[in-house]
Amino acid sequence: MSDNTITFRNVSPASFKCMKKKLQTMGIFVPPGNKGKLSGQGVAADFEWDGESKLIITIKKKPFIISYETVTWKMSEFVKECQGSIEKIL
């Protein structure tokens, strides 16, 4: 896994749907399905959700002036707002 990988737990189907909707509202393209590439606002990432509770996001690209920590924090906020929890940042 990459140094820019975040693993979330307790991401129910409702939480996953909520998070995707919030990202889309912020101008981030999120494809349908449980796996794919999201992009927008200068950020690109791969995501994979196991369909039950585990979501892995790997940040591939971000704006030069924004740190990976900031992008990770924002992604974590989306998950928390949708009732998921962060497991670890690798």
Secondary structure as the mmCIF struct_conf table of DSSP 4:
data_model
#
loop_
_struct_conf.conf_type_id
_struct_conf.id
_struct_conf.beg_label_comp_id
_struct_conf.beg_label_asym_id
_struct_conf.beg_label_seq_id
_struct_conf.end_label_comp_id
_struct_conf.end_label_asym_id
_struct_conf.end_label_seq_id
TURN_TY1_P TURN_TY1_P1 ASP A 3 ASN A 4
STRN STRN1 THR A 5 ARG A 9
HELX_RH_AL_P HELX_RH_AL_P1 PRO A 13 THR A 25
TURN_TY1_P TURN_TY1_P2 MET A 26 GLY A 27
STRN STRN2 PHE A 29 PHE A 29
BEND BEND1 PRO A 32 ASN A 34
STRN STRN3 LYS A 35 GLY A 40
TURN_TY1_P TURN_TY1_P3 GLN A 41 GLY A 42
STRN STRN4 VAL A 43 TRP A 49
BEND BEND2 GLY A 51 SER A 53
STRN STRN5 LEU A 55 LYS A 61
TURN_TY1_P TURN_TY1_P4 PHE A 64 ILE A 65
BEND BEND3 ILE A 66 ILE A 66
HELX_RH_AL_P HELX_RH_AL_P2 TYR A 68 GLU A 81
TURN_TY1_P TURN_TY1_P5 CYS A 82 GLN A 83
STRN STRN6 SER A 85 ILE A 89
#
